[in-house]
Amino acid sequence: MLVPGTATLVVMVTVATLALVEPESSERDPSEEARLESGRGGYPAYAGFYRQPYGPLAESQRLKLREDARKMFYFGYENYMKFAFPADELNPIECSGRGPDWDDPSNININDVLGNYSLTLIDVLDTLAVMGNTSEFQRAVQLVVETVSFDQDATVQVFEATIRVMGSLLSAHMLMTEPKQLLGELAPPGYNGELLQMAHELALRLMPAFHDSPSDIPYPRVNLRNGVPVGCAKETCTAGAGSLLVEFGVLSRLIGNPAFEWAARRAVQTLVHLRCNDTGLLGNVVNLQSEEWVGRQSGLGAGLDSFYEYLIKAYVLFGRAEDLAMFESVYQSVRKHLRKGRQECNAGQGEPPLYVNVHMCNGRIANTWVDSLQAFFPGLQVLVGDIEEAICLHAFYYAIWRRYESLPERYNWRLHVPDVSFYPLRPELVESTYLLYQATHNPFYLHVGREILQSLERHARTQCGYATLHHVVEKTQEDRMESFFLSETCKYLFLLFDEDHPLHLSSGDYIFTTEGHIIPVSGSLRHKAWQGDWSTSWKPSRWPSATSSNASCVRVATDRHYALPLQPVYMRQLKAMSCYELRPVLAQLDKLLLMLVEEMVYLKIWCTDTEVLCTSLQLLFYFFSLPSLQAKPWIPSHTFLLPLESAGCRCTCRSYLS
């Protein structure tokens, strides 16, 4: 029942809100308009259909952006060395170091990553090489060899130690010793494989996670000195257990010992065998003792992301056909059950393509959020040749970035609001932007990179580094600079703007690990130093032939290199997402909105068949992300969501505002 007066208040809020949102100006410089329509200046004639000037950057602009990315890296790195080393991370606001939380072993947000082994210094080794700073790279290698010890009474996550520490040690070692010398002669005088030895030692300290497990799925954490802790959780995420094959496999092939690759490969095979028979999808959390799924959500983000990535990258590195077969089968299942929206990226009608979270066995939508880690997937699609799909999915995350000048950790695609509002300077969107530019050479991606770079400078820079954004709307900061900001985010930004980098002039025989570390692809990794079938549980008959790839390596047409990668109608469709931001009107509507919410919560008014009330409730969902409402503890999260859905109220902000 609609209480008298409520409808009037709802209409007032709706009308006031929409009246205060100014439409975007469509005016353009007449001279620019004429140049676009005529096709002069390198633009195709139809480029005038596009509203945004994403044309080629001047050489001077590109070089300046490259140097800005370099300065960003060095500002963070030099302040880490000055204020934090030998600690694991830099606190960029207090200008101090951060290590494990010795007082609270249960603080896994910190202790899973920080092992008291100068994490940031290790993680940035190959970034120094990418920057062309051979002398500082050599000094950093010497510091790592002389000061870092893994004999620590610290409990770390196996996955994080593998990708951040072992991966960087292996990468730096290979860049110094591989005959191709991708980045020049890097080895310091007298280098004798010490980094490889350290990687081997770390792997030995991580192996109890496999040996002590009742199955082929490893424990998620180990104590570097004492092995698997007493009472260690028997539940692990799919990505954590199944994304160790690249680093463990590279180590095995460099030292000629199959034990490490064997352990990591058996974990991957076991997880793939546990897929749901009906859909071919994996869950996100598994019990390593019972080998049963605890988390049945299947998606592209946290808990699953790097699992997909390492199936295809393992094939590229090691050339084993079953790795490609597993990837193709899983990728087909993902495309079939997770992908929503119109059938084609750049043609047809409907909503933009989007990969959502679903139940692993019935394919039904599990929730309405995506997380920022999923922004890696367009880069993966570039690697497998699915360029058009990569273009569309990347544009979705770019639209979110344009709205917040960052990526919220979780974003609700139905309500168009953050579900989790912090941003720890993650690299995934930058990585996909870089890889799409390498695949298409479309200057659009240089403009995207420039926006990301400038946003980070505006909102994340502090007195002595770059800080996590605690809230993407308020732009408040949190005193932490994770090591991946320097090892990945800065690296991909630099490479995006450095077209003449030695990596780009080489034959392309390298991959980036999930932590952004460079691993050269060489015959030495594809040659097995051991014989025999040591993967006895493998059943390749469940997967298609590795020669039957459905991936298409069709490149973007040349006539699209100087225009937006999306057709105008679809770019406008995504661009409209950035028009939902109503923060500027909050001060004027704050009291009115709170009055409405208080009345509706108190009277328990649910959805009715009155369209204006339904639409206004959806608008209110948006405002739940704003500071004035988040500060009210009596407003439950998504107060009206379930009653609205159960009553069949399907109107959305998107349909109302677009």
C-alpha positions in Angstrom: 0.0 0.0 0.0 1.3 3.4 -0.9 1.1 5.8 2.1 -0.3 9.3 1.2 2.5 11.7 0.7 5.1 9.2 -0.2 4.4 9.2 -3.9 4.6 13.0 -3.9 8.0 12.9 -2.1 9.2 10.2 -4.6 8.2 12.3 -7.6 9.9 15.4 -6.0 13.2 13.4 -5.6 13.0 12.0 -9.1 12.2 15.2 -10.8 14.8 17.2 -8.8 17.4 14.6 -9.5 16.9 14.5 -13.2 16.6 18.2 -13.5 20.0 18.7 -11.9 21.8 16.3 -14.3 23.1 18.4 -17.2 23.2 16.7 -20.6 26.6 16.3 -22.1 27.4 19.0 -24.7 27.7 17.8 -28.2 29.4 20.9 -29.5 32.7 20.5 -31.3 35.2 22.8 -32.8 34.0 23.5 -36.4 37.5 23.2 -37.8 37.9 19.8 -36.1 34.5 18.8 -37.4 35.5 19.6 -41.0 38.8 17.8 -40.7 37.1 14.7 -39.4 34.5 14.6 -42.1 36.9 15.3 -44.9 39.3 12.5 -43.8 42.3 14.8 -43.6 45.0 14.5 -41.0 45.1 10.7 -41.0 41.4 10.3 -40.1 39.0 8.2 -42.2 36.1 10.1 -43.5 33.6 8.4 -41.1 35.5 9.3 -38.0 33.3 12.3 -37.5 30.6 10.0 -36.3 32.6 9.6 -33.1 32.0 12.2 -30.4 35.4 11.7 -28.6 38.7 12.9 -30.2 40.6 9.6 -29.7 42.9 10.2 -32.7 46.7 9.6 -32.9 48.8 11.2 -30.2 51.6 13.5 -31.3 55.0 11.9 -30.9 56.0 14.5 -28.3 52.8 13.7 -26.3 53.5 10.0 -26.3 57.1 10.4 -25.3 56.1 12.7 -22.5 53.6 10.2 -21.2 56.3 7.5 -21.3 58.5 9.7 -19.2 55.6 10.5 -16.8 55.1 6.7 -16.4 58.8 6.3 -15.7 58.7 9.1 -13.1 55.7 7.5 -11.5 57.6 4.3 -11.0 60.7 5.9 -9.7 58.8 8.1 -7.3 57.3 5.0 -5.7 60.5 2.9 -5.9 63.0 5.4 -4.6 60.7 6.3 -1.7 60.4 2.6 -0.9 64.1 2.2 -0.8 64.5 5.4 1.2 61.7 4.9 3.8 60.8 1.2 3.8 63.6 -1.2 2.7 64.2 -3.8 3.9 60.6 -4.0 4.9 58.1 -5.6 2.5 56.0 -2.6 1.5 55.9 1.2 1.8 53.4 3.1 3.8 53.2 6.0 1.4 51.4 8.4 3.8 53.4 7.9 6.9 56.6 7.3 4.8 57.5 4.1 6.7 57.9 0.4 6.1 55.4 -2.3 6.5 56.0 -6.0 7.3 54.0 -8.9 8.6 51.5 -8.3 11.4 53.4 -10.2 14.0 50.8 -9.2 16.7 47.8 -10.6 14.8 48.6 -13.8 12.9 44.9 -13.9 11.8 45.3 -10.7 9.7 45.6 -12.5 6.4 45.0 -9.4 4.4 48.6 -8.4 5.4 50.2 -11.7 6.4 49.2 -13.7 3.2 51.4 -11.3 1.2 54.2 -10.0 3.5 56.8 -12.5 4.5 59.5 -10.3 5.9 61.6 -10.8 2.7 61.8 -7.3 1.1 58.8 -8.1 -1.1 58.7 -4.9 -3.1 62.4 -5.0 -4.0 62.1 -8.5 -5.3 58.8 -7.8 -7.1 60.3 -4.9 -9.1 63.5 -6.5 -10.4 62.4 -7.0 -14.0 60.6 -3.6 -13.9 64.0 -2.0 -13.4 65.2 -3.9 -16.4 62.2 -2.8 -18.5 63.0 0.8 -17.5 66.5 0.3 -19.0 68.2 1.0 -15.7 70.9 -1.7 -15.8 73.0 -0.3 -13.0 70.1 -0.1 -10.6 68.9 -3.6 -11.6 72.3 -5.0 -10.8 72.4 -3.2 -7.5 68.9 -4.5 -6.6 70.0 -8.1 -7.6 73.0 -7.8 -5.3 70.8 -6.5 -2.4 68.4 -9.4 -2.8 71.2 -11.9 -2.8 73.0 -10.4 0.2 70.0 -9.4 2.4 67.0 -11.5 1.7 66.4 -14.7 3.7 63.4 -17.1 3.4 64.2 -18.6 6.8 61.3 -16.7 8.4 58.8 -17.7 11.0 56.1 -16.2 8.8 52.9 -17.8 7.4 52.3 -16.7 3.8 49.9 -17.7 1.1 51.4 -20.1 -1.3 49.9 -18.4 -4.3 51.2 -14.9 -3.4 54.7 -16.1 -2.5 54.8 -18.0 -5.8 53.7 -15.2 -8.2 55.3 -12.2 -6.5 58.6 -13.7 -5.2 59.4 -16.9 -7.0 58.1 -15.5 -10.3 60.2 -12.4 -10.1 63.4 -14.3 -9.1 62.9 -16.7 -12.1 62.2 -13.8 -14.4 65.3 -11.8 -13.4 67.5 -14.9 -13.6 66.2 -15.7 -17.1 66.6 -12.2 -18.4 70.2 -12.3 -17.3 71.1 -15.7 -18.6 68.9 -16.4 -21.7 71.0 -16.3 -24.9 68.5 -13.9 -26.5 69.2 -11.1 -24.0 65.8 -9.5 -24.5 66.7 -6.4 -22.4 70.5 -6.4 -22.9 73.4 -7.6 -20.8 72.0 -7.3 -17.3 74.0 -9.7 -15.1 76.1 -8.1 -12.5 79.8 -9.2 -12.4 80.2 -12.6 -10.9 76.5 -13.6 -11.0 76.4 -17.3 -10.6 72.7 -18.2 -10.7 72.0 -17.0 -7.1 68.4 -15.9 -7.9 67.6 -19.3 -9.4 69.0 -20.9 -6.2 66.8 -18.6 -4.1 63.7 -19.5 -6.2 64.5 -23.2 -5.6 64.8 -22.7 -1.9 61.5 -20.8 -1.7 59.8 -23.6 -3.7 61.1 -26.2 -1.2 59.7 -24.2 1.7 56.3 -24.1 -0.1 56.2 -27.8 -1.1 54.7 -28.9 2.3 51.5 -27.4 1.0 51.4 -30.2 -1.5 53.1 -33.0 0.5 50.9 -32.6 3.6 47.6 -32.3 1.7 45.3 -35.3 1.7 44.7 -34.7 -2.0 46.5 -33.3 -5.0 45.1 -29.8 -4.1 47.6 -27.9 -2.0 47.0 -26.1 1.3 46.6 -22.4 0.8 49.2 -21.3 3.4 52.5 -22.5 4.8 54.9 -21.3 7.4 58.2 -20.7 5.7 60.1 -22.3 8.6 57.7 -24.9 9.9 55.5 -26.0 7.0 51.7 -26.2 7.1 50.4 -24.6 10.3 48.4 -26.6 12.7 44.7 -26.0 12.1 45.3 -24.5 8.6 42.2 -24.0 6.6 41.3 -26.9 4.3 39.4 -24.6 1.9 41.2 -22.9 -0.9 40.2 -20.9 -3.9 40.6 -22.3 -7.4 43.0 -19.6 -8.5 45.2 -20.0 -5.5 45.6 -23.8 -5.9 45.5 -23.9 -9.7 47.7 -20.9 -10.7 51.1 -22.3 -9.7 52.0 -24.1 -12.9 53.9 -21.4 -14.7 56.4 -20.6 -11.9 56.7 -24.2 -10.7 57.0 -25.5 -14.2 59.7 -23.0 -15.2 61.7 -23.9 -12.1 61.4 -27.6 -12.8 62.7 -27.2 -16.3 65.5 -24.8 -15.4 66.9 -27.1 -12.7 65.9 -30.4 -14.3 63.7 -31.7 -11.5 60.1 -32.5 -12.4 58.8 -32.6 -8.8 57.7 -29.0 -8.7 55.9 -29.0 -12.1 54.4 -32.4 -11.2 52.8 -31.1 -8.0 51.4 -27.9 -9.7 50.2 -29.8 -12.7 48.4 -32.5 -10.7 46.6 -29.7 -8.8 45.4 -28.2 -12.1 44.2 -31.5 -13.4 42.3 -32.3 -10.3 40.5 -29.0 -10.3 39.6 -29.4 -14.0 38.2 -32.9 -13.3 36.0 -31.5 -10.6 34.1 -29.3 -13.0 30.4 -29.5 -13.1 29.3 -32.1 -15.7 26.3 -30.0 -16.8 28.1 -26.8 -17.6 31.8 -27.5 -17.6 32.3 -24.7 -15.1 34.5 -24.6 -11.9 33.5 -23.2 -8.6 35.6 -20.6 -6.7 36.3 -22.4 -3.4 37.1 -26.1 -2.9 37.7 -28.3 0.1 41.0 -30.0 -0.4 40.2 -32.9 1.8 36.8 -33.9 0.4 37.5 -32.4 -3.0 34.0 -31.0 -2.9 33.1 -27.4 -3.9 32.4 -25.1 -1.0 32.0 -22.0 -3.2 29.8 -22.7 -6.2 30.1 -19.3 -7.8 31.7 -19.3 -11.2 33.1 -16.1 -12.7 36.2 -14.4 -14.1 37.3 -12.5 -11.0 38.7 -13.2 -7.5 39.1 -16.9 -6.9 39.2 -18.0 -10.5 40.9 -15.3 -12.6 44.5 -16.5 -13.0 43.4 -20.1 -13.3 42.2 -19.5 -16.8 45.2 -17.3 -17.6 47.7 -20.0 -16.6 46.1 -22.8 -18.6 46.9 -21.0 -21.9 50.2 -19.5 -20.7 51.4 -22.9 -19.6 50.7 -24.1 -23.2 52.6 -21.2 -24.7 55.6 -21.9 -22.4 55.8 -25.7 -22.3 54.0 -26.7 -25.5 51.9 -29.5 -23.8 48.8 -30.1 -25.9 46.6 -31.0 -22.9 47.1 -27.5 -21.5 45.6 -26.0 -24.6 42.8 -28.6 -24.6 41.9 -27.8 -21.0 41.9 -24.1 -21.8 39.8 -24.4 -24.9 37.2 -26.5 -23.1 37.0 -24.2 -20.1 36.9 -21.1 -22.3 34.0 -22.5 -24.3 32.1 -23.1 -21.1 32.8 -19.6 -19.9 31.6 -18.1 -23.2 28.5 -20.2 -23.1 27.3 -19.7 -19.5 28.9 -16.4 -18.2 28.6 -14.2 -21.2 25.4 -12.1 -21.4 24.4 -9.3 -23.7 24.2 -9.1 -27.5 25.6 -11.9 -29.5 28.3 -9.9 -31.3 30.5 -7.2 -29.8 30.4 -4.7 -32.7 27.1 -5.5 -34.3 23.4 -6.2 -33.6 21.1 -5.0 -30.9 21.0 -5.2 -27.1 23.1 -4.6 -24.1 26.9 -4.6 -24.2 28.5 -8.0 -23.7 29.3 -8.7 -20.1 30.6 -11.7 -18.2 28.7 -12.3 -15.0 29.0 -14.5 -11.9 26.8 -17.6 -12.2 26.1 -20.8 -10.3 28.6 -23.4 -11.5 26.1 -26.1 -12.2 22.9 -24.4 -13.5 24.4 -21.2 -15.1 22.0 -19.0 -13.3 23.2 -15.5 -12.3 24.5 -15.7 -8.8 24.8 -11.9 -8.1 24.9 -8.6 -9.9 28.5 -7.5 -9.3 31.8 -7.8 -11.1 35.1 -7.2 -9.5 38.1 -5.3 -10.7 40.2 -8.4 -11.2 38.0 -9.3 -14.1 39.5 -6.5 -16.1 42.4 -8.8 -16.9 40.1 -10.9 -19.2 40.3 -8.7 -22.3 44.1 -9.2 -22.2 43.6 -12.9 -22.0 41.3 -12.7 -25.0 43.9 -10.8 -26.9 46.4 -13.7 -26.2 44.0 -16.2 -27.7 43.0 -14.0 -30.7 39.5 -13.1 -29.6 40.1 -9.4 -30.3 36.6 -8.2 -30.9 35.4 -9.6 -27.7 38.4 -8.1 -25.9 37.5 -4.7 -27.3 33.9 -4.8 -25.9 34.8 -6.1 -22.5 37.6 -3.6 -22.1 35.3 -0.8 -23.0 33.0 -1.8 -20.2 35.7 -1.5 -17.5 37.0 1.7 -19.1 33.5 3.2 -18.8 33.6 2.4 -15.0 37.1 4.0 -14.8 35.9 7.2 -16.5 33.1 7.4 -14.0 35.3 7.1 -10.8 38.8 7.7 -12.2 39.6 4.3 -10.6 38.0 0.8 -10.5 36.0 -0.1 -7.4 36.9 -3.5 -6.1 33.3 -4.6 -6.8 30.9 -2.9 -9.1 27.1 -3.6 -9.3 26.3 -3.7 -13.0 22.6 -3.7 -12.4 22.5 -0.7 -10.0 25.6 1.0 -11.5 27.1 1.6 -8.1 30.2 0.2 -6.3 29.5 -2.7 -4.0 33.0 -2.5 -2.5 34.5 0.9 -2.9 38.3 0.7 -2.4 40.9 0.5 -5.2 44.4 -0.8 -4.3 46.0 0.5 -7.5 45.4 -2.8 -9.3 47.0 -3.3 -12.8 44.4 -5.4 -14.6 42.8 -2.6 -16.7 46.2 -1.2 -17.6 47.4 -4.6 -18.6 44.4 -5.2 -20.9 44.8 -1.6 -22.3 48.5 -2.3 -23.1 47.8 -5.7 -24.8 45.0 -4.3 -26.9 47.2 -1.5 -28.1 49.8 -4.0 -29.1 47.2 -6.1 -30.9 45.4 -3.2 -32.7 47.8 -0.1 -32.6 44.6 1.9 -32.2 45.5 5.2 -30.6 42.3 5.0 -28.5 44.2 2.8 -26.0 46.9 5.5 -25.7 44.2 7.9 -24.6 42.8 5.4 -22.1 46.3 4.9 -20.7 46.8 8.7 -20.4 43.5 9.0 -18.4 44.6 6.2 -16.1 48.0 7.8 -15.6 46.6 11.2 -14.9 43.9 9.8 -12.5 46.6 8.0 -10.5 48.6 11.2 -10.2 45.6 13.2 -9.1 44.1 10.9 -6.6 46.7 8.3 -5.4 50.0 10.3 -5.1 51.1 11.1 -1.6 54.2 12.7 0.0 56.3 9.6 -0.6 54.5 7.2 -2.9 51.1 6.2 -4.2 48.3 5.1 -1.8 45.4 2.8 -2.1 42.1 4.6 -2.6 40.0 3.7 0.3 36.8 5.0 -1.4 36.6 5.6 -5.1 33.8 8.1 -4.7 35.3 10.2 -1.9 38.9 9.6 -3.1 40.0 9.1 0.5 43.3 7.2 0.8 44.6 4.2 2.7 48.2 4.0 3.8 49.4 1.1 1.7 51.2 0.7 -1.6 51.1 -2.9 -2.7 54.1 -4.2 -4.5 52.1 -4.9 -7.7 51.7 -1.2 -8.3 55.4 -0.9 -9.1 55.8 -4.4 -10.6 52.7 -4.3 -12.9 50.7 -1.0 -13.0 53.8 1.2 -13.7 55.4 -1.4 -16.0 52.4 -1.7 -18.3 51.9 2.1 -18.4 55.5 2.6 -19.4 55.4 -0.1 -22.0 52.1 1.2 -23.4 53.8 4.5 -24.3 57.2 3.1 -25.3 56.6 1.9 -28.9 60.4 1.4 -29.5 61.0 -0.7 -26.4 63.3 -3.7 -27.0 60.5 -6.0 -26.1 58.4 -4.6 -28.9 61.2 -4.9 -31.4 61.9 -8.5 -30.5 60.1 -11.5 -32.0 57.6 -11.4 -29.2 58.9 -14.7 -27.7 57.9 -13.9 -24.1 54.9 -13.9 -21.8 54.0 -11.9 -18.7 53.1 -13.9 -15.6 50.0 -13.1 -13.6 52.2 -10.7 -11.6 53.6 -9.1 -14.7 57.0 -10.8 -14.7 58.6 -11.4 -18.0 59.4 -15.0 -18.9 61.2 -15.6 -22.2 59.7 -18.4 -24.3 62.6 -20.6 -25.3 63.4 -24.1 -26.4 64.9 -24.9 -23.0 61.5 -24.7 -21.4 59.9 -26.9 -24.0 62.5 -29.6 -23.7 61.8 -32.0 -20.9 64.8 -33.1 -19.0 62.9 -36.2 -17.8 61.1 -39.1 -19.4 58.0 -41.1 -18.6 54.4 -40.4 -17.9 54.3 -38.6 -14.6 50.7 -37.3 -15.0 48.9 -40.6 -14.6 45.6 -39.1 -13.7 45.3 -37.3 -17.0 42.3 -38.2 -19.1 42.6 -36.2 -22.3 39.5 -37.8 -23.9 37.3 -35.5 -21.9 38.6 -32.5 -23.9 38.7 -31.6 -27.6 41.8 -32.0 -29.6 44.4 -29.3 -29.1 44.5 -28.7 -32.8 40.8 -27.8 -33.0 41.0 -24.3 -31.6 38.0 -22.1 -32.1 39.9 -18.9 -31.4 40.0 -16.5 -34.3 43.2 -14.4 -34.8 41.5 -12.0 -37.2 43.0 -8.6 -36.6 41.0 -5.4 -36.4 40.6 -3.9 -39.9 43.1 -1.3 -40.9 40.4 1.3 -41.5 39.6 1.1 -37.8 43.1 1.9 -36.6 42.4 5.6 -36.5 38.8 5.5 -35.2 37.3 4.1 -32.0 37.5 0.4 -31.8 33.7 0.3 -31.2 31.0 1.4 -33.6 29.5 4.8 -32.6 26.3 3.4 -31.3 28.0 1.0 -28.9 30.5 3.6 -27.7 27.7 6.0 -26.9 26.0 3.1 -25.1 29.0 2.5 -22.8 29.7 6.2 -22.5 26.2 6.7 -21.1 27.4 4.7 -18.0 29.6 7.6 -17.0 26.5 9.9 -17.1 24.9 8.1 -14.1 27.2 9.9 -11.7 25.0 12.2 -9.6 27.5 13.2 -6.9 27.3 16.9 -7.8 23.6 17.0 -6.7 24.1 15.2 -3.5 24.4 18.3 -1.3 21.0 19.6 -2.6 19.2 16.3 -2.4 20.7 14.9 0.8 18.0 15.9 3.2 15.2 15.0 0.8 16.6 11.6 0.1 17.2 10.8 3.8 13.6 11.8 4.6 12.3 9.4 1.9 14.5 6.5 3.0 13.6 7.0 6.7 9.9 7.0 5.9 10.1 3.9 3.7 12.2 1.9 6.1 9.9 2.9 9.0 6.7 2.1 7.1 8.2 -1.0 5.3 6.9 0.2 1.9 7.8 -2.2 -0.8 7.4 -2.2 -4.6 4.0 -1.3 -6.1 2.9 -1.3 -9.6 3.4 2.5 -9.6 6.2 3.0 -12.2 7.4 6.2 -10.8 7.9 4.7 -7.3 9.7 1.7 -8.8 12.1 3.9 -10.8 12.7 6.2 -7.8 13.6 3.2 -5.6 16.1 2.2 -8.2 17.6 5.7 -8.1 17.8 5.4 -4.3 19.9 2.2 -4.7 22.4 4.4 -6.5 22.6 6.9 -3.6 23.3 4.0 -1.2 26.9 4.2 -2.5 27.2 7.9 -1.6 28.8 9.0 1.7 25.7 10.5 3.2 23.8 7.2 3.1 26.8 4.9 3.8 27.3 6.8 7.1 23.8 5.8 8.3 24.2 2.4 10.1 20.4 1.9 10.3 20.1 1.5 6.5 20.7 -2.1 5.7 22.6 -3.0 2.6 20.2 -3.1 -0.4 17.2 -2.6 1.9 14.7 -2.8 -1.0 16.4 -5.1 -3.4 14.9 -8.4 -2.4 11.3 -7.1 -2.0 11.6 -5.3 -5.3 12.8 -8.4 -7.1 10.3 -10.7 -5.5 7.4 -8.4 -6.4 8.5 -8.5 -10.1 9.7 -4.9 -10.2 12.2 -4.9 -13.1 12.7 -1.2 -13.9 16.3 0.0 -13.7 18.2 3.2 -13.6 19.8 2.3 -16.9 16.6 2.1 -18.8 15.2 5.3 -17.1 18.2 7.5 -17.5 19.8 6.4 -20.8 
